[in-house]
Amino acid sequence: MSVRMREFIKNACFLSISALVMRTVAVSYNAYLVRTIGAEGMGLFALVGSLYGFAVTFATSGVQLAVTRLVSETLGRGEPSSARAALRHAALYALLFGGVGGAVLFFGAPLFGTYVLRDARTILSIRLQALTLIPIALCAVMSGYFTAVRRVLGNSLTQMAEQGLRILFTVYLLTLALPRGMTYTCAAVVGGAAIAQVLSSAALALQYFFDRRRHVRGVGGETKGILPRLLHISLPIAFSAYIRSGLITVEHLLIPRALMRGGRTLEEALSSYGILDGMALPVVLYPMAILASFAGLLVPVFAEHRARGERVSIDRIATRALHLTTVFAVGCTAVLLVLARDFGIAVYHSEEAGDLIRMLAPVIPLMFLDHVTDCALKGLGEQVYTMWVNIGDSLLSIILVLLILPSQGAVGYVYVIILAEAVNFACSLARLCRITHLRYSPLRSLVYPAIAGLIAAAGVRAILPIDPATVPLPWLFAEVVFMLAAYAGLLALAGALRRLLHRRDDTALDIL
């Protein structure tokens, strides 16, 4: 195994473990918030988060991916001075966009809260969020650097510490805010996250200043033209992100209103929105913690191979990535199909959440494959194409929300997600197939794993039946582990049978 391969696997495994820990804590934290502030409070918090998502998008403006690609490419060519110049320009870029975004959000909070979100209880929360935009923008630069040089330990530990601080501060602030109503309750949740974000940004900056000397010291390389290259990468991504994030914000603002058009009150609409966005989706996206760790590290890998013109390696990486993603996603889908109701009751004490989790489970392969395909395209310089695909995806989602939700309710949004994800992935996959030579077998990557996954999940459930209302949550997670172990065992058995039959494994290719 090559040094690069070992380094990739080591970093990806550590990122996956840390991401799983953080995602587990996040789901538990969401469950605590549901019990503390209720479904309506979760809906109000999600409403504030939809606007904040656009503000963060503007503050970062594509700088993280730009730094990852530029630093990977320049260091791959042995040009540390070019990498150093890229980091300087990226920091100024982040300060500009983060500062402008923070000022607009802070001073425009009354306008946004009253006329955009249509709920004056959100104004204080919006102002608290505005204070975090400059730290977030600078964190994007540093995270892009750490990804490019494959030094993920410090960054991951900082994120874990941030999550712990966020929970501690939020729990404390909620004890003070709950008697004062929903305005201060929502502000307490936002404020705890804001304090933790500022502190983690300072810790990450300290790590960055010590670590960068290892990789961007010395001379050599062209420093002129770095700013145009930075803008060439970041601005198309930023433009795409502005439009898509803006459309996503509009989509999420329309969800409660579309539900109200179907005859629901504001409180009922916010509760339904809170169950879907604050309960069901976090569970469905839980396995993304593992996938995102590997997919994020693929961006600099693709960028380096592209810079060196190594087309054969690119084809092999893309083929292997899609195969493994499909196998992983199918296993997660099988587990959630069997355990959806159990998760809804055990985590949130809500059968409605369990029903939504089961309905969302089949879309997991589309979500995961779309994410990996997008990362591959970005690493291969196709960020403009992904921009238009994502914009089209968001426009389609808005149209479907307006058409489906008034009559179908929260269940209708599940249909929206499925249709939009299917169109997005089809477009991204078509582009990847056009610029690479994929060797992807749906039968082997999708059909066989689906059969193995359902057999494993149903078999373990038959052997170890549990009552989620009375069994502790750790036992439910243990059952998930047993199901995934049985799934992996069935896949290993199928692989052994193929080898006995002397069938060549055409996807067993080195990632690097």
Backbone torsions as a table, in degrees:
resi	resn	phi	psi	omega
1	MET	NA	132.2	-176.2
2	SER	-70.7	163.3	177.6
3	VAL	-62.8	-41.5	179.3
4	ARG	-62.2	-40.0	179.3
5	MET	-63.2	-46.7	179.4
6	ARG	-61.9	-40.8	-179.1
7	GLU	-66.1	-42.2	179.0
8	PHE	-60.8	-48.8	-177.7
9	ILE	-64.7	-41.8	179.9
10	LYS	-60.6	-48.9	-179.0
11	ASN	-65.5	-42.5	-178.8
12	ALA	-65.1	-40.7	179.2
13	CYS	-65.3	-42.9	179.2
14	PHE	-64.8	-43.2	177.7
15	LEU	-61.0	-39.7	-179.5
16	SER	-65.0	-44.8	-180.0
17	ILE	-62.9	-47.4	-179.8
18	SER	-65.0	-38.4	178.7
19	ALA	-66.3	-38.4	177.2
20	LEU	-63.7	-41.6	177.9
21	VAL	-61.0	-46.1	-178.1
22	MET	-67.5	-38.8	179.5
23	ARG	-68.1	-36.9	176.7
24	THR	-63.1	-45.3	177.9
25	VAL	-63.2	-38.6	-179.1
26	ALA	-64.3	-43.1	178.4
27	VAL	-64.3	-42.6	177.5
28	SER	-63.3	-39.4	178.1
29	TYR	-63.7	-41.7	176.9
30	ASN	-61.6	-40.6	178.4
31	ALA	-62.2	-39.8	176.5
32	TYR	-62.4	-43.7	-179.9
33	LEU	-63.8	-39.7	178.5
34	VAL	-59.5	-44.5	179.9
35	ARG	-68.5	-28.9	-173.7
36	THR	-89.1	-46.0	-174.4
37	ILE	-109.6	-7.2	175.7
38	GLY	81.4	170.9	-178.5
39	ALA	-65.7	-36.1	178.0
40	GLU	-64.9	-41.9	177.3
41	GLY	-62.7	-39.6	176.7
42	MET	-63.6	-38.1	177.5
43	GLY	-65.2	-40.9	178.2
44	LEU	-66.0	-40.6	177.7
45	PHE	-63.7	-40.8	177.3
46	ALA	-65.3	-34.9	178.2
47	LEU	-63.7	-45.2	176.1
48	VAL	-63.0	-39.9	-179.5
49	GLY	-64.0	-29.6	179.7
50	SER	-65.5	-40.9	176.3
51	LEU	-69.9	-40.0	-179.9
52	TYR	-63.8	-34.8	178.0
53	GLY	-58.7	-41.6	177.8
54	PHE	-67.3	-39.3	179.8
55	ALA	-63.1	-41.6	178.0
56	VAL	-65.0	-39.5	177.8
57	THR	-59.7	-43.1	178.4
58	PHE	-67.0	-41.2	-177.3
59	ALA	-63.5	-39.1	-178.7
60	THR	-85.4	-38.2	172.5
61	SER	48.0	45.7	174.2
62	GLY	74.5	10.9	-172.4
63	VAL	-72.3	-30.7	-176.8
64	GLN	-64.6	-49.3	179.0
65	LEU	-64.7	-37.5	178.7
66	ALA	-61.7	-43.4	178.8
67	VAL	-65.3	-44.1	179.4
68	THR	-58.1	-47.1	-177.9
69	ARG	-68.6	-45.7	-177.0
70	LEU	-65.7	-45.3	-179.2
71	VAL	-66.5	-40.9	178.2
72	SER	-61.6	-45.9	-177.4
73	GLU	-67.9	-44.1	-177.0
74	THR	-69.8	-41.2	177.0
75	LEU	-69.1	-32.6	176.8
76	GLY	-64.4	-28.2	177.2
77	ARG	-92.8	2.2	-179.5
78	GLY	73.4	41.4	-177.9
79	GLU	-124.2	75.4	-177.1
80	PRO	-65.0	-31.1	-180.0
81	SER	-67.6	-33.6	176.1
82	SER	-66.5	-39.0	177.3
83	ALA	-64.1	-40.5	179.4
84	ARG	-64.3	-41.4	177.5
85	ALA	-64.0	-39.0	178.8
86	ALA	-62.0	-39.8	179.6
87	LEU	-67.4	-38.8	178.3
88	ARG	-63.6	-48.8	-179.7
89	HIS	-63.3	-38.0	-179.1
90	ALA	-65.5	-37.1	178.9
91	ALA	-64.3	-43.1	177.3
92	LEU	-64.7	-40.2	177.1
93	TYR	-58.6	-45.8	-178.9
94	ALA	-65.7	-40.4	178.6
95	LEU	-62.1	-41.3	-179.5
96	LEU	-63.8	-53.7	-175.9
97	PHE	-71.0	-37.9	178.1
98	GLY	-65.7	-40.0	179.5
99	GLY	-66.6	-45.4	178.9
100	VAL	-63.5	-44.6	179.8
101	GLY	-62.3	-42.7	179.7
102	GLY	-64.3	-41.4	-179.6
103	ALA	-64.8	-44.9	-179.5
104	VAL	-63.5	-42.3	-178.2
105	LEU	-68.0	-40.1	-177.1
106	PHE	-68.4	-52.3	-176.0
107	PHE	-78.0	-21.0	178.4
108	GLY	-95.3	8.3	-176.8
109	ALA	-56.1	-44.2	178.4
110	PRO	-60.6	-39.1	178.9
111	LEU	-66.0	-46.9	-178.8
112	PHE	-64.4	-44.2	-177.1
113	GLY	-67.4	-40.1	-174.3
114	THR	-81.4	-42.5	-170.2
115	TYR	-106.6	-23.5	-179.9
116	VAL	-94.3	-56.3	178.1
117	LEU	-81.0	-18.3	178.7
118	ARG	58.5	38.6	177.1
119	ASP	-154.8	105.9	-175.2
120	ALA	-64.8	-14.4	178.4
121	ARG	-67.3	-11.2	-176.4
122	THR	-92.6	-9.0	-171.3
123	ILE	-60.9	-48.5	-179.2
124	LEU	-60.9	-41.6	179.8
125	SER	-63.7	-40.1	179.5
126	ILE	-61.5	-42.0	-179.6
127	ARG	-66.4	-37.4	176.9
128	LEU	-65.2	-40.0	179.0
129	GLN	-65.5	-32.7	-179.2
130	ALA	-59.8	-31.4	-177.6
131	LEU	-69.6	-13.7	-176.4
132	THR	-96.5	-4.7	-170.1
133	LEU	-70.3	-39.7	177.5
134	ILE	-65.3	-48.5	175.3
135	PRO	-56.9	-39.3	179.8
136	ILE	-65.1	-41.4	-180.0
137	ALA	-62.7	-43.6	178.3
138	LEU	-68.4	-34.9	175.6
139	CYS	-61.7	-34.3	179.2
140	ALA	-63.6	-39.3	177.1
141	VAL	-63.0	-48.1	-177.0
142	MET	-68.1	-37.1	177.8
143	SER	-65.8	-38.7	176.5
144	GLY	-62.3	-38.7	177.0
145	TYR	-65.0	-47.9	-178.5
146	PHE	-62.8	-36.5	177.0
147	THR	-66.0	-41.6	-177.5
148	ALA	-64.0	-40.0	-177.2
149	VAL	-93.1	3.6	176.3
150	ARG	59.0	40.0	174.3
151	ARG	-116.0	90.3	-169.9
152	VAL	-104.1	-8.9	-173.8
153	LEU	-61.1	-54.5	-177.1
154	GLY	-62.5	-41.3	179.9
155	ASN	-62.0	-43.5	-178.8
156	SER	-67.3	-42.2	178.7
157	LEU	-63.0	-37.6	177.8
158	THR	-63.7	-42.0	178.7
159	GLN	-63.9	-39.1	178.2
160	MET	-65.5	-41.8	178.0
161	ALA	-63.9	-38.8	178.4
162	GLU	-60.9	-42.4	-179.5
163	GLN	-64.7	-41.4	177.6
164	GLY	-62.5	-43.6	178.1
165	LEU	-64.7	-38.2	178.8
166	ARG	-59.1	-44.1	-179.1
167	ILE	-66.6	-44.2	-179.0
168	LEU	-61.3	-48.3	-179.6
169	PHE	-65.3	-39.7	-178.3
170	THR	-66.4	-44.9	179.3
171	VAL	-59.8	-42.7	179.5
172	TYR	-64.8	-46.6	-177.7
173	LEU	-66.3	-33.0	179.1
174	LEU	-66.0	-33.1	177.8
175	THR	-62.6	-28.8	178.5
176	LEU	-86.7	-29.7	-169.8
177	ALA	-92.6	-28.7	-173.5
178	LEU	-55.4	-42.3	179.5
179	PRO	-67.5	-12.0	-173.5
180	ARG	-98.6	4.9	174.5
181	GLY	102.4	176.6	-172.4
182	MET	-68.4	-29.7	179.1
183	THR	-58.8	-51.4	-178.1
184	TYR	-77.1	-26.6	176.2
185	THR	-64.5	-47.8	178.0
186	CYS	-64.0	-40.1	179.2
187	ALA	-64.7	-33.1	178.2
188	ALA	-65.3	-42.4	178.4
189	VAL	-64.1	-43.2	178.6
190	VAL	-68.3	-41.4	-177.6
191	GLY	-65.1	-38.9	176.7
192	GLY	-60.9	-41.4	177.5
193	ALA	-66.9	-37.5	-178.3
194	ALA	-66.0	-44.3	179.7
195	ILE	-62.5	-44.8	-180.0
196	ALA	-63.1	-38.7	-179.6
197	GLN	-63.6	-43.7	-179.9
198	VAL	-64.2	-43.7	-179.7
199	LEU	-66.3	-41.1	179.6
200	SER	-69.0	-31.6	176.8
201	SER	-63.6	-41.0	178.5
202	ALA	-64.8	-41.0	179.2
203	ALA	-66.1	-40.2	179.6
204	LEU	-67.2	-37.6	178.0
205	ALA	-62.5	-39.5	179.0
206	LEU	-63.6	-43.7	177.4
207	GLN	-62.9	-40.1	-177.3
208	TYR	-63.4	-44.4	-176.9
209	PHE	-66.7	-29.5	176.3
210	PHE	-80.5	-37.0	-172.5
211	ASP	-79.6	-31.6	-172.6
212	ARG	-64.2	-23.1	179.3
213	ARG	-64.6	-22.5	-179.0
214	ARG	-74.8	-23.3	-169.5
215	HIS	-120.5	-26.0	-174.6
216	VAL	-117.7	26.8	174.3
217	ARG	-86.6	166.6	174.1
218	GLY	89.2	-172.6	-177.6
219	VAL	-124.4	171.8	179.2
220	GLY	116.9	140.0	179.6
221	GLY	101.3	161.2	-178.1
222	GLU	-94.1	124.5	178.8
223	THR	-96.2	-20.9	177.0
224	LYS	-71.6	143.6	-180.0
225	GLY	86.4	-0.1	179.9
226	ILE	-66.2	-43.6	-178.8
227	LEU	-61.9	-47.2	175.8
228	PRO	-58.5	-38.2	178.9
229	ARG	-66.5	-40.4	177.5
230	LEU	-60.3	-45.6	-179.8
231	LEU	-68.3	-35.0	-179.9
232	HIS	-63.6	-34.4	178.6
233	ILE	-83.8	-47.3	-170.5
234	SER	-76.5	-39.4	-174.3
235	LEU	-67.0	-42.4	174.0
236	PRO	-60.5	-40.0	177.2
237	ILE	-64.2	-42.5	179.6
238	ALA	-63.0	-46.0	179.4
239	PHE	-58.6	-45.6	176.8
240	SER	-60.4	-46.1	-176.9
241	ALA	-65.8	-38.7	178.0
242	TYR	-58.7	-50.9	-176.2
243	ILE	-65.4	-47.0	-176.9
244	ARG	-67.4	-43.5	179.4
245	SER	-65.0	-39.2	176.4
246	GLY	-61.7	-42.3	178.6
247	LEU	-67.2	-38.0	177.2
248	ILE	-64.3	-40.7	177.1
249	THR	-60.2	-46.7	177.5
250	VAL	-59.7	-43.6	179.8
251	GLU	-58.2	-46.4	-177.4
252	HIS	-71.9	-29.9	175.0
253	LEU	-70.9	-30.3	-179.3
254	LEU	-77.4	-23.0	-175.8
255	ILE	-59.4	-54.1	178.1
256	PRO	-60.7	-36.5	-178.5
257	ARG	-69.5	-38.5	177.4
258	ALA	-65.6	-37.8	177.2
259	LEU	-64.8	-37.7	178.3
260	MET	-67.7	-32.3	176.6
261	ARG	-63.5	-24.1	177.8
262	GLY	-83.8	6.8	175.6
263	GLY	104.6	4.8	-178.4
264	ARG	-89.2	152.5	174.8
265	THR	-77.5	170.2	178.7
266	LEU	-60.3	-43.2	-179.1
267	GLU	-64.5	-40.7	178.9
268	GLU	-67.0	-39.2	179.0
269	ALA	-65.4	-44.4	178.5
270	LEU	-65.3	-35.9	178.8
271	SER	-66.0	-44.8	178.5
272	SER	-62.9	-41.8	178.3
273	TYR	-64.0	-40.0	179.1
274	GLY	-65.7	-38.2	178.6
275	ILE	-64.8	-42.8	-177.9
276	LEU	-71.4	-53.0	-173.1
277	ASP	-81.6	-32.6	-175.4
278	GLY	-98.0	-12.5	-177.9
279	MET	-120.9	-58.1	-173.3
280	ALA	-70.9	-50.1	-176.3
281	LEU	-61.7	-40.7	177.1
282	PRO	-58.3	-35.5	177.9
283	VAL	-71.1	-43.6	-180.0
284	VAL	-62.8	-38.8	-177.9
285	LEU	-86.5	1.5	-179.5
286	TYR	-54.9	-46.4	-179.6
287	PRO	-66.9	-15.3	178.6
288	MET	-60.6	-20.6	178.8
289	ALA	-58.2	-39.7	178.8
290	ILE	-73.3	-48.6	-175.5
291	LEU	-62.2	-45.2	-176.1
292	ALA	-61.5	-31.4	179.3
293	SER	-64.0	-45.8	178.7
294	PHE	-71.3	-42.9	-176.4
295	ALA	-64.3	-40.3	179.3
296	GLY	-62.4	-36.4	178.8
297	LEU	-74.5	-15.3	177.7
298	LEU	-72.7	-24.9	-177.9
299	VAL	-59.9	-53.3	177.4
300	PRO	-66.1	-29.5	178.0
301	VAL	-63.7	-49.3	177.4
302	PHE	-61.6	-40.0	-178.7
303	ALA	-63.5	-42.0	-180.0
304	GLU	-65.6	-45.7	-180.0
305	HIS	-65.4	-35.5	178.0
306	ARG	-67.2	-41.4	179.4
307	ALA	-63.1	-30.2	179.5
308	ARG	-93.7	0.5	177.7
309	GLY	70.7	28.9	-176.1
310	GLU	-92.8	79.4	-174.1
311	ARG	-67.3	-38.2	-178.9
312	VAL	-62.3	-42.7	178.8
313	SER	-63.8	-39.4	178.5
314	ILE	-61.1	-44.0	179.4
315	ASP	-61.6	-42.1	-178.6
316	ARG	-68.5	-40.5	179.2
317	ILE	-63.4	-46.2	-178.7
318	ALA	-62.2	-43.2	179.4
319	THR	-61.5	-49.3	-178.4
320	ARG	-64.5	-40.3	-178.5
321	ALA	-62.9	-44.1	179.9
322	LEU	-67.8	-38.8	178.9
323	HIS	-62.9	-51.1	-177.6
324	LEU	-65.8	-36.7	178.2
325	THR	-62.6	-43.7	179.4
326	THR	-62.8	-45.9	-179.8
327	VAL	-60.5	-44.1	179.8
328	PHE	-65.3	-45.4	-177.1
329	ALA	-65.5	-39.1	179.8
330	VAL	-63.8	-40.2	177.0
331	GLY	-62.6	-42.3	178.3
332	CYS	-64.2	-39.3	178.6
333	THR	-62.1	-45.1	-179.6
334	ALA	-60.8	-42.7	-179.6
335	VAL	-63.3	-46.4	-177.2
336	LEU	-70.0	-31.6	176.8
337	LEU	-61.8	-37.7	-178.4
338	VAL	-81.4	-35.7	-171.9
339	LEU	-107.3	11.4	-174.8
340	ALA	-57.8	-51.1	-178.9
341	ARG	-61.9	-38.9	-179.7
342	ASP	-62.4	-42.1	178.7
343	PHE	-65.9	-41.4	179.8
344	GLY	-60.2	-41.2	-178.8
345	ILE	-79.0	-45.0	-174.8
346	ALA	-69.4	-37.5	-176.1
347	VAL	-88.3	-45.4	-171.4
348	TYR	-117.0	-4.3	-175.9
349	HIS	57.2	42.0	-175.7
350	SER	-140.8	114.8	175.4
351	GLU	-69.8	-30.3	178.2
352	GLU	-62.7	-40.9	176.4
353	ALA	-62.2	-40.0	178.0
354	GLY	-62.8	-39.8	178.0
355	ASP	-63.1	-41.0	-179.9
356	LEU	-68.9	-36.0	177.2
357	ILE	-62.2	-43.4	179.7
358	ARG	-64.2	-38.2	179.9
359	MET	-69.3	-31.7	-178.5
360	LEU	-83.1	-19.4	-175.0
361	ALA	-55.6	-43.0	-178.1
362	PRO	-64.9	-15.8	-178.8
363	VAL	-86.7	-4.7	-178.5
364	ILE	-57.7	-47.5	178.6
365	PRO	-57.4	-39.5	178.2
366	LEU	-64.2	-45.0	179.6
367	MET	-60.6	-48.1	-174.8
368	PHE	-68.9	-44.2	179.9
369	LEU	-65.7	-37.5	177.7
370	ASP	-63.5	-39.7	-180.0
371	HIS	-64.6	-46.2	-179.7
372	VAL	-66.1	-41.5	179.2
373	THR	-62.7	-41.1	177.2
374	ASP	-62.3	-41.6	178.6
375	CYS	-62.8	-41.2	178.1
376	ALA	-62.8	-44.6	-179.3
377	LEU	-64.8	-38.9	178.5
378	LYS	-66.5	-40.0	177.3
379	GLY	-66.0	-24.2	-179.6
380	LEU	-96.1	12.1	175.2
381	GLY	80.8	20.6	-177.5
382	GLU	-102.9	33.9	-176.5
383	GLN	-66.7	-28.6	178.6
384	VAL	-67.7	-42.0	178.5
385	TYR	-62.8	-46.5	179.6
386	THR	-62.6	-29.3	177.4
387	MET	-58.9	-50.8	-176.6
388	TRP	-69.7	-34.6	177.2
389	VAL	-63.6	-44.3	-179.0
390	ASN	-67.7	-35.6	176.8
391	ILE	-64.5	-45.0	178.1
392	GLY	-62.3	-38.1	177.7
393	ASP	-59.8	-45.8	-178.0
394	SER	-67.9	-40.4	177.3
395	LEU	-62.1	-43.0	177.7
396	LEU	-61.2	-40.7	-179.4
397	SER	-63.0	-41.3	179.9
398	ILE	-63.1	-45.0	179.7
399	ILE	-60.8	-44.1	-179.2
400	LEU	-66.9	-36.3	176.8
401	VAL	-60.0	-45.3	-179.0
402	LEU	-66.4	-32.6	-176.3
403	LEU	-84.7	-36.2	-168.2
404	ILE	-100.0	-42.0	-170.0
405	LEU	-62.7	-40.0	-177.9
406	PRO	-56.2	-35.5	-177.9
407	SER	-93.7	-30.5	-173.8
408	GLN	-99.1	-15.5	-178.5
409	GLY	72.7	-152.8	-177.3
410	ALA	-61.5	-31.3	178.2
411	VAL	-61.6	-32.8	179.1
412	GLY	-60.8	-30.9	-179.8
413	TYR	-69.8	-26.4	173.5
414	VAL	-62.3	-43.1	177.8
415	TYR	-63.2	-37.7	178.5
416	VAL	-60.9	-46.7	-178.8
417	ILE	-62.0	-44.0	-177.7
418	ILE	-62.4	-49.1	-177.5
419	LEU	-64.9	-44.5	-178.0
420	ALA	-66.7	-41.6	179.4
421	GLU	-65.0	-38.3	179.7
422	ALA	-63.1	-43.5	179.5
423	VAL	-66.9	-43.7	-179.0
424	ASN	-60.8	-47.9	-177.8
425	PHE	-66.1	-39.7	179.7
426	ALA	-59.9	-42.2	180.0
427	CYS	-68.0	-43.4	-179.1
428	SER	-66.3	-41.8	-179.9
429	LEU	-65.2	-38.5	178.8
430	ALA	-60.2	-40.6	179.3
431	ARG	-69.1	-41.9	179.3
432	LEU	-63.4	-39.4	177.4
433	CYS	-64.7	-30.4	-178.4
434	ARG	-72.6	-32.1	-175.0
435	ILE	-104.4	-4.5	175.1
436	THR	-133.4	171.9	176.3
437	HIS	-111.7	89.2	-178.4
438	LEU	-80.9	144.0	172.6
439	ARG	-121.3	82.8	-171.4
440	TYR	-116.8	124.5	-179.5
441	SER	-108.2	106.9	178.2
442	PRO	-58.2	-35.3	-179.6
443	LEU	-62.4	-47.1	-176.4
444	ARG	-78.5	-37.1	-176.4
445	SER	-85.0	-26.2	-173.1
446	LEU	-116.8	-53.4	-172.2
447	VAL	-68.9	-52.8	-179.5
448	TYR	-60.4	-46.8	176.7
449	PRO	-61.5	-34.6	179.0
450	ALA	-63.0	-43.0	178.3
451	ILE	-63.7	-45.2	179.6
452	ALA	-63.8	-40.0	-179.0
453	GLY	-64.5	-44.5	179.9
454	LEU	-67.4	-38.7	177.3
455	ILE	-63.3	-45.2	-178.4
456	ALA	-64.4	-47.4	-177.1
457	ALA	-66.4	-46.6	-179.7
458	ALA	-67.2	-36.0	179.9
459	GLY	-66.0	-45.4	179.2
460	VAL	-65.1	-39.9	178.7
461	ARG	-63.5	-36.2	178.3
462	ALA	-68.2	-35.3	-179.0
463	ILE	-78.9	-37.5	-175.5
464	LEU	-122.0	67.6	177.4
465	PRO	-70.9	138.4	179.1
466	ILE	-134.9	159.0	174.9
467	ASP	-104.7	110.0	-175.0
468	PRO	-65.2	-19.1	-180.0
469	ALA	-75.1	-21.0	-175.9
470	THR	-120.8	-22.9	-177.6
471	VAL	-85.5	135.1	179.0
472	PRO	-59.6	150.5	-177.9
473	LEU	-57.1	-38.6	178.6
474	PRO	-56.3	-31.8	177.9
475	TRP	-67.4	-33.7	177.2
476	LEU	-65.7	-42.6	177.2
477	PHE	-65.3	-35.0	176.7
478	ALA	-63.0	-38.7	177.8
479	GLU	-65.2	-36.6	175.7
480	VAL	-60.3	-43.9	179.8
481	VAL	-61.5	-43.0	178.6
482	PHE	-61.9	-41.7	179.3
483	MET	-62.9	-44.9	-179.5
484	LEU	-67.5	-35.9	177.4
485	ALA	-65.7	-41.6	177.3
486	ALA	-64.5	-38.8	177.6
487	TYR	-61.9	-48.0	178.4
488	ALA	-62.2	-37.7	179.1
489	GLY	-64.6	-42.1	178.1
490	LEU	-64.6	-39.0	177.9
491	LEU	-66.1	-40.0	178.2
492	ALA	-64.3	-39.1	177.8
493	LEU	-63.6	-42.0	177.8
494	ALA	-63.0	-39.4	177.4
495	GLY	-64.2	-40.0	178.7
496	ALA	-64.6	-39.8	178.1
497	LEU	-64.2	-37.3	177.6
498	ARG	-64.0	-41.0	179.7
499	ARG	-66.3	-36.9	177.0
500	LEU	-63.9	-31.5	178.3
501	LEU	-86.7	5.3	177.2
502	HIS	61.8	38.5	175.3
503	ARG	-93.5	131.6	-175.7
504	ARG	-75.0	134.9	178.1
505	ASP	-87.4	96.8	-173.6
506	ASP	-83.0	1.3	176.3
507	THR	-114.3	1.2	179.9
508	ALA	-80.0	73.2	-173.8
509	LEU	-114.2	149.9	179.2
510	ASP	-66.9	130.0	-179.3
511	ILE	-61.5	-39.7	-179.8
512	LEU	-107.9	NA	NA
